[in-house]
C-alpha cells in the first residue's frame, strides 16, 4: 500500500511543479511584453524590414504565412513604446491582425477587414448625348440586387460599393453601360440612344 501512496505523491509533486512552472513562464512572458520598450524611426519602409528591426531590438519573434502582406510600405516614429503600441501603428488601416503569445507574435490576414476598407460611396450623373439629365435611369452593382435610380437632375448615390464592383447603368431606349469602379468614386455617364434596325421594328 505504501509504495502506491509514494508513487501518487511523487506524481502529484511533479504535476504541481509543472503547473507552477507554466504559470511562472506565462507571467514572465507577460511581464516581458509589458516592460520591453522599443524605439523606431522609419519612413516608407517595408513592414517586413520593420519587423526584423523589432526582432533585433528584442526577443519577440514574428510568425506569418504568405497571405499576410508584409511587403507594403509604412512609416513609424515611436520612442520607448510597448510592442502593442508599435504593432497598432504598423498595422493601422491594414488588413492584418496580430496576437502576442509570450515572446511570439502571430500575424494573420484579415481579408474581411480589407474588403470593408475598400468599400465606398459612389456618386455621379447620368445624361443623354445632348447633355440632358436622365431621371429614372437605373444604376445597379452587377450580379447583385444593390442599386438605385437617378433623381430629377440625373444624379445618383450608391453606398458600400467595393473597388472590384462593376456598375451597370441603363435606361429604356438607350444602350446600357458597364463601368468598373476601381479607385474612382465619381462617375459622369453619357447614355447613347439604342439604334433600332428597320427589321426589328417590323
N, C-alpha and C positions, 0 to 999 in steps of 0.2 A: 504493500500500500504506500509506503514511504517513498520508494523510487518514483511512483506515479505522481505523487504530490510535488516531488522535487522537480520532475520534468515539466509539469504545468507551471510551477513557479518560475522556472527558467524561461519558458516561453512567454509568460506574462511580462517579465522584466525586459525581454528582448523587444516585444511589441511596444511597450511603454517607451523604451529608448528610441525606437524608430519614430513613434508619434512625436515625441519631444524634438527629435532631430528635424523632422519635416516642418513642424510649427516654427522652430527656430530659423530654419533656412528660408521659409516664406517670409518671416518677419524681417530677417536680414536683407532679403531681396527688396521688400517694400521700402525699407529704410534707405537702401542704396538709391532706389529710384527717386525718393523724396529729397535726399541730401545732395545728390550729384547735380552740379551746376555746369551749364555749357555756355560758351561764348562763340558766336558765329557771325562772320561778316562776309556775305557772298552776294554778288549781283549777277543775275542772268546765268546761273549755273544749273547743270542738270541735277535733278533730285538725287540720282544715284551717287553723284560725287559728294553731295552734302551728307548723305547717309554714311558714306565712307569717312568723312571728316568727324562725324559724331562717334563712329566706332574707334577712330584714332584717339579721340579725347576721353573715351570712357570704356566701360566693359559691356556696353549694350551691343547686341548683335541683331541684325535685321534678316528676316526670312520672308520671301515672297515668291510668287510664280510669274510666268510670262504675261498673265492677264493684267498685272499691275504696271501702270505706265510710270516708270521711273526715269524716262529719258526726256520728259518735258522740262522746260527751263523755269526757274523760280528765283526769287531773291529773298534773303533773310538777314536781318540785323538784330541780334539779341546779345545781351550780356548777363551772365550769371542767371540763366533761365533753367527751369526744370525740363526734363525730357518731354513732359506733356505739353508745356508751353511751346517748346521748339517744334514738336510734331504738329500741333494745332496750326502753327503758322506755315509750316512747309506744305501741309495738305489742305490749306484753306481754299475753298471753292474748287476742290478737285475730287474726283470720284474714287477716293482711296480712304478706306477705314483702317485703323490700327488698334492693336491690343497689346498692352505691355504685360508680360508674364515674367516676373523677376527681372533678369537682365536680357531677356529675349523680347523682341518686338516683332509681332506678326502683322504683315500688311496684306490687306485683301482689297480687290477691286470692287467698288460699289457701282455696278452698272446701272442700277435703278436711279441712283443719285445723279449720275451723269446725264441720263435721259431727261430728268426733270430740269436740270440746269440749262439744257439746250432748248427747252420749250419757250415759246414767246407768243406775244400777241401780234398778229399781222393785220395790217390795215391797208386800205387802198381805194382806188376809184375805178369804176368801170364805165367806159364811154364808147360811143359809136365812132366810126371812121370820120364822121363830120365833127366830132368833138362834143356831141350832146351827151349828157349823163344818161345812163340806162338804169332807171329804178326797177327793182324786182328781179335783177339778174341773180342767179344762184352761184354761190361760192362754197364749194364742198372740198373737204380733205379726201382725196382719192382712196377708195377702199374702205371708207368709214361712213357713218351717218352724221358726222360732225360737219356742220355747215351753217350758212346764214344767207340772207338776201340783202341786196343793196337798198339804201334808202332813196328818198326822192331826188337827192343830188348825186346818186350813183356811188355813194360811199359805203364801205363795209369794214367791219372789225371782227376778227376771229381770234379768241384767246386759246392758250395752251396748244400751240402748233409746233411740232418738233422740226428741226432743221432738215431732216431727211424726208419730210412730207411733201406731197405733190398736190397743189391746188387745181381744182377743175372749175373753170368759170364758164357759165353757159346762160343763154337766153334764147327764147323761141325765135326762130327765123334767122339765127346768127350762128357762126361757126364757134364751137366750144374751144377753149384754150386750156392747156395744161402747163403749169409753171411749178418748177421745183423750188421750194422755199430757200434752201441753202442758208446763207448768212444774212439775207435780206429780211426786213420787217415791213417794208412799204412797197406796194405794187400798184402801178397805174396801167390798167389793162384796156386795150382797144379791141373790141369785138367787130369782126367783119361780117357783112351780110352773107347769108348762105346762098350760094348760086344754085338755082334750081333749073335743071335741064328741061327742055320742051317735052321730052319723052316722059319725065317724071310728072309733069303737070297733067298730061294725057292719062 
